[in-house]
């Protein structure tokens, strides 16, 4: 089974801190994604990457950046954390194979609270 | 503009009855549709999918129906169990040559009462 591992389940950070959320997948997937989930807003795409060192902005990239130096690792960076970035952050990966029918594999999520 | 819509934020059903979760889409260039289930404090997990060339797919208690002409799909859970209580996300995949990004609905929170 594909595993997508997010380094922390819960994080509490102070306003203005630089925050790193790490995600690692073990199945050689090309695509990796960062979402945030908020009540009533569903899953919103922050950034995604389709290859090492490649990245594209999603729907809500402001205040975030990403890094993909190795295929298996995709990091989300909050440059200066703010309270409106308190959320559940979800990492996902997928194979570039349109024969597959189950899309993404998600990590367990990181609940980030910015105080 | 939302391309995938789940118009019911929540749904409550009794244990043993049928749960029907609905999803509408506006883009006819989707070729695959998926349902994910999410428990609190966990990541979404894949539940069931359907190709645009089919109109029904079954997996145990879960059946997904696709009506392409109406751009509508639905997830049926029969019989519903308390453990099915979760948020369900509908997602759609663009056709070949399009982005690999899935387009998600906002989710429907299902509560199954014992």
Interface residues (C-beta under 8 A of the other chain):
Chain A: X4 X9 X31 X33 X37 X40 X41 X42 X43 X45 X48 X50 X58 X88 X90 X91 X92 X94 X96 X98 X101 X102 X103 X104 X105 X106 X107 X108 X109 X111
Chain B: X9 X32 X34 X36 X38 X41 X42 X43 X44 X45 X46 X49 X51 X89 X91 X93 X96 X100 X101 X102 X104 X105 X106 X107
